């Protein structure tokens, strides 16, 4: 990925170096300077861990604290400078267009509140990228922390399923189901309690299980590999027990992508032909066992089949009604949208909704972005990920060592799974999912950037 060259950044960095020349002597030898990287890493780690327990307000505070610590480092540590990758032009364009949409909105105060959340996530993302540029050794520890938190939620989900935890809302149409076919949907410890949120959260971390298991296998750490594999199976079971059909679709796409990645990695790039029979046996066995478990479990089988009932399932029918109303909102406000945030959405949605079908969002992140900030904001947002994937795939196919390829592909797999899930749900905008997601995106950006710098 190319580094953006601009006179503007030359001027900004020139001013920044002057500030550093003034401030660095004042903090020379201080505890803050000597431990600044450790402090930032601790804050990022605590933010990731807190996603499993804290509510959105506190998580936002943790993200702000992390961004502030990185900002302090930029000011007082000599040599720190601001650089942007070319893909970030799309992301910055998205932020600018969204802000224009906010000030153009009929509900400016509500939109500003929603946009402030977007800015917090963006600041957190850029802060993690800035930190990892000079601390690439922290990438695998961060991946392990995400893996650990996901495993914890996986264990909690299994426990909730085994005690047949009662649903805390009407999340499933049971009118056409027998009692034994009703899935007890787990929701973990995330705030607010919601199985869809837990599913989106676990989807965001799927790639980290792949990365650690493959690295353990590559380094012949077989006990660790089997521990990671066991944790992966627990977490996948919990993902299934959430009963979130969008997550099922994302998981299916994720597993297909893993087959492509592992095949390409093992047999196209590193040509380890001795593993071909093992690979075929593993993929075939996993597919057969998974199909057998699904067929033997009526509650899961019925939940999967309900995806295809369309209007025959009340939950799906409800979302179709929301999509219909949201599309009307978009067509009336397609250039700059209505303004950012669910508060703005709720106010405007009331003018378009079908009677009796109130909603908190449009249940599609792409439709949500388009109707909130307009078509150009959506194009900029999609452009960011298209550019990211383009460079990531080039990196995976042509550059880097084995470990780098594994982590790059794992990050892309996680991002892909989240974006697929986003077609039919908007838990993507929830703080727990956002913070984990942007850490993974930051890791991908830094690894691709490193290859560009080396070239």
Protein Blocks (a to p, Z undefined) as FASTA:
>chain_A
ZZdddfklmmmmmmmmmmmmmmmmmmgoiaklmmmmmmmmmmmmmmmmmmmmpcfklmmm
mmmmmmmmmmmmmmmmghiacdddfklmmmmmmmmmmmmmmmmpmblmlmmmmmmmmmmm
mmmmmmmmmmmmmmmmlmmmmmmmmmmmmmmmmmmmmmmmmnopacfbdfbcfklccfkl
pccddebjadcddfklmmmmmmmmmmmmmmmmmmmmmnopaklmmmmmmmmmmmmmmmmm
nopaklmmmmmmmmmmmmmmmmmmmmmmnopaklmmmmmmmmmmmmmmmmmmmmmmmklm
mmmmmmmnmmmpmklmmmmmmmmmmmmmmmmmmmnonbecjklmmmmmmmmmcghiacfb
eoiaklmmmmmnojklmmmmmmmmmmmmmmmmmmmmmgccfklmmmmmmmmmmmmmmmmm
mmmocklmpmklmmmmmmmmmmmmmmmmmmmmmZZ
